[in-house]
Amino acid sequence: MFRRQRAGQDRPPAGGRAGLACAIATVLVLTACTGNPSSPGSAATPGGSGGPVSHEAPRGLRVEQKLDVGLQLPWSVILLPDGTALVSERDSGMIKSIRQGKAATIGQLPGVVPGGEGGLLGLALSPTFASDHWLYAYLTAASDNRIVRVRLNIDADGSLALGETEVIFSGIPKASTHNGGRIRFGPDGLLYVGTGDSQRRDQPQDPSTLGGKILRLTPDGRPAHGNPFGDDNPVYSYGHRNVQGLAWDSGGRLWASEFGPDVDDELNLITPGGNYGWPTVTGAPGRKGFIDAKVVWPSTSDASPSGLEILDDVAYTGALRGQRLWAIPLEGEATGAPVAYFTGEYGRLRDVAGAPDGTLWVISNNKNPDFALILRP
């Protein structure tokens, strides 16, 4: 059933479709950008509880640098302890580094078979990277999506190179769209994996399959002990359409951004064994047996939320079709009104990652060449 080996829907730029407006808030005038709290998107009130919080809207984001470093369809950005950024390129299969404003190619991962939304997708660093130098990647291969790890060799002069690749988990269904692809290690030292339904609508509601799920694995690719459907089952939550972002708040709660179909993009608070409804329901209808989204963007032209990062209990998610950066204040299990930044200024925004120096890295998508933004919250 599950194979372990050892050795979004992307949408075109928004057209003229109108969104539903959320509650009007004070317009913030910021240095180098404008946050627009009146942009569509709302904090849901699932089951009549967990509504908007008193948490203030984020005060601003300042663009420190725009790095035009010639990226081609970047998908994931992560930061090494020394502040060097690593970026995956979806179609080329390349991993590139960005250091002191300059990009270099580290290497090309073998076995990547790009097509549609598939290719080289998410990256993650081992929680013990300082000692083991493991770099993890989610990629589309000839027959499936899979997770590999590769030793990142660091020379005395700081130059980087890829070692041999080891497949640690395979069998995640692939398709031209809905391949998921986000991977991230949690506070528990385990690897969390966001998958898509791969256009197989029977899979998300079936906990014995891998499509439309969040998985939880050990660092060597085994199902984690204590998983809700048994220690031999990697599934952590189900009923997802296409998970694109994973991040944890200060209380250790897992949040996930997710593409809706043509309505109801979502930000979800993830609970073990939780059923998030797809394809039976979307958004926050309050239907018994399903967990409602905490934030719903009724019109996907406003969001198509991709990568997710949480800093100081503010969730930041890049929007592809929405061409903006969303910021959502969090307070416990509740959310405040989403605030939009840079609407239409930088095109499609694919991923968001926090850096060791407290800045926020954002990568664009489909500019060809693409760039990175370094933001100061």
URFENDA-V85058 format. One record per residue. N is the residue number from 1. RES is the residue in one letter. NEAR is the number of other ideal C-beta (glycine too) atoms within 8 Angstrom. Layout:
N_RES_NEAR / N_RES_NEAR
//
This chain:
1_M_2 / 2_F_10 / 3_R_6 / 4_R_9 / 5_Q_10 / 6_R_8 / 7_A_4 / 8_G_14 / 9_Q_10 / 10_D_8 / 11_R_9 / 12_P_4 / 13_P_7 / 14_A_9 / 15_G_6 / 16_G_4 / 17_R_7 / 18_A_5 / 19_G_12 / 20_L_8 / 21_A_6 / 22_C_12 / 23_A_6 / 24_I_6 / 25_A_9 / 26_T_5 / 27_V_9 / 28_L_11 / 29_V_4 / 30_L_11 / 31_T_5 / 32_A_6 / 33_C_12 / 34_T_8 / 35_G_15 / 36_N_10 / 37_P_14 / 38_S_8 / 39_S_13 / 40_P_11 / 41_G_14 / 42_S_13 / 43_A_15 / 44_A_14 / 45_T_10 / 46_P_12 / 47_G_7 / 48_G_5 / 49_S_6 / 50_G_10 / 51_G_8 / 52_P_9 / 53_V_12 / 54_S_5 / 55_H_9 / 56_E_7 / 57_A_14 / 58_P_11 / 59_R_6 / 60_G_10 / 61_L_16 / 62_R_10 / 63_V_10 / 64_E_7 / 65_Q_7 / 66_K_8 / 67_L_11 / 68_D_6 / 69_V_12 / 70_G_6 / 71_L_15 / 72_Q_11 / 73_L_13 / 74_P_18 / 75_W_14 / 76_S_13 / 77_V_14 / 78_I_10 / 79_L_13 / 80_L_10 / 81_P_7 / 82_D_6 / 83_G_10 / 84_T_10 / 85_A_15 / 86_L_14 / 87_V_16 / 88_S_14 / 89_E_16 / 90_R_12 / 91_D_9 / 92_S_10 / 93_G_12 / 94_M_13 / 95_I_17 / 96_K_14 / 97_S_12 / 98_I_12 / 99_R_10 / 100_Q_3 / 101_G_7 / 102_K_7 / 103_A_11 / 104_A_8 / 105_T_8 / 106_I_12 / 107_G_8 / 108_Q_9 / 109_L_15 / 110_P_6 / 111_G_10 / 112_V_12 / 113_V_9 / 114_P_11 / 115_G_7 / 116_G_7 / 117_E_10 / 118_G_14 / 119_G_16 / 120_L_17 / 121_L_17 / 122_G_13 / 123_L_15 / 124_A_12 / 125_L_11 / 126_S_13 / 127_P_7 / 128_T_7 / 129_F_12 / 130_A_4 / 131_S_5 / 132_D_7 / 133_H_10 / 134_W_13 / 135_L_16 / 136_Y_14 / 137_A_17 / 138_Y_14 / 139_L_15 / 140_T_14 / 141_A_12 / 142_A_5 / 143_S_4 / 144_D_11 / 145_N_16 / 146_R_13 / 147_I_17 / 148_V_13 / 149_R_12 / 150_V_13 / 151_R_11 / 152_L_12 / 153_N_9 / 154_I_7 / 155_D_8 / 156_A_3 / 157_D_4 / 158_G_8 / 159_S_6 / 160_L_12 / 161_A_9 / 162_L_13 / 163_G_8 / 164_E_5 / 165_T_11 / 166_E_9 / 167_V_12 / 168_I_13 / 169_F_15 / 170_S_11 / 171_G_9 / 172_I_15 / 173_P_13 / 174_K_11 / 175_A_12 / 176_S_7 / 177_T_12 / 178_H_14 / 179_N_16 / 180_G_15 / 181_G_14 / 182_R_16 / 183_I_15 / 184_R_10 / 185_F_11 / 186_G_11 / 187_P_5 / 188_D_4 / 189_G_7 / 190_L_11 / 191_L_15 / 192_Y_15 / 193_V_17 / 194_G_16 / 195_T_17 / 196_G_18 / 197_D_15 / 198_S_14 / 199_Q_8 / 200_R_10 / 201_R_7 / 202_D_5 / 203_Q_13 / 204_P_14 / 205_Q_11 / 206_D_8 / 207_P_8 / 208_S_7 / 209_T_10 / 210_L_12 / 211_G_13 / 212_G_15 / 213_K_16 / 214_I_17 / 215_L_11 / 216_R_13 / 217_L_16 / 218_T_9 / 219_P_11 / 220_D_6 / 221_G_12 / 222_R_7 / 223_P_12 / 224_A_11 / 225_H_4 / 226_G_4 / 227_N_14 / 228_P_7 / 229_F_8 / 230_G_6 / 231_D_8 / 232_D_5 / 233_N_11 / 234_P_13 / 235_V_14 / 236_Y_13 / 237_S_15 / 238_Y_14 / 239_G_14 / 240_H_18 / 241_R_15 / 242_N_15 / 243_V_16 / 244_Q_15 / 245_G_16 / 246_L_13 / 247_A_11 / 248_W_9 / 249_D_11 / 250_S_5 / 251_G_5 / 252_G_7 / 253_R_9 / 254_L_12 / 255_W_18 / 256_A_14 / 257_S_15 / 258_E_16 / 259_F_14 / 260_G_13 / 261_P_8 / 262_D_4 / 263_V_9 / 264_D_12 / 265_D_13 / 266_E_15 / 267_L_15 / 268_N_12 / 269_L_9 / 270_I_12 / 271_T_7 / 272_P_8 / 273_G_8 / 274_G_10 / 275_N_11 / 276_Y_14 / 277_G_12 / 278_W_13 / 279_P_8 / 280_T_8 / 281_V_8 / 282_T_11 / 283_G_13 / 284_A_10 / 285_P_8 / 286_G_7 / 287_R_8 / 288_K_3 / 289_G_4 / 290_F_12 / 291_I_11 / 292_D_12 / 293_A_14 / 294_K_15 / 295_V_13 / 296_V_12 / 297_W_18 / 298_P_10 / 299_S_12 / 300_T_16 / 301_S_10 / 302_D_16 / 303_A_14 / 304_S_14 / 305_P_19 / 306_S_16 / 307_G_15 / 308_L_18 / 309_E_13 / 310_I_12 / 311_L_10 / 312_D_5 / 313_D_10 / 314_V_12 / 315_A_15 / 316_Y_14 / 317_T_17 / 318_G_16 / 319_A_16 / 320_L_15 / 321_R_14 / 322_G_16 / 323_Q_14 / 324_R_13 / 325_L_15 / 326_W_16 / 327_A_15 / 328_I_16 / 329_P_15 / 330_L_15 / 331_E_10 / 332_G_6 / 333_E_6 / 334_A_12 / 335_T_16 / 336_G_15 / 337_A_14 / 338_P_16 / 339_V_15 / 340_A_16 / 341_Y_13 / 342_F_11 / 343_T_10 / 344_G_5 / 345_E_6 / 346_Y_9 / 347_G_9 / 348_R_13 / 349_L_18 / 350_R_12 / 351_D_13 / 352_V_14 / 353_A_12 / 354_G_9 / 355_A_12 / 356_P_7 / 357_D_5 / 358_G_8 / 359_T_11 / 360_L_15 / 361_W_15 / 362_V_13 / 363_I_16 / 364_S_16 / 365_N_15 / 366_N_8 / 367_K_9 / 368_N_6 / 369_P_9 / 370_D_13 / 371_F_13 / 372_A_17 / 373_L_13 / 374_I_13 / 375_L_13 / 376_R_9 / 377_P_11
//
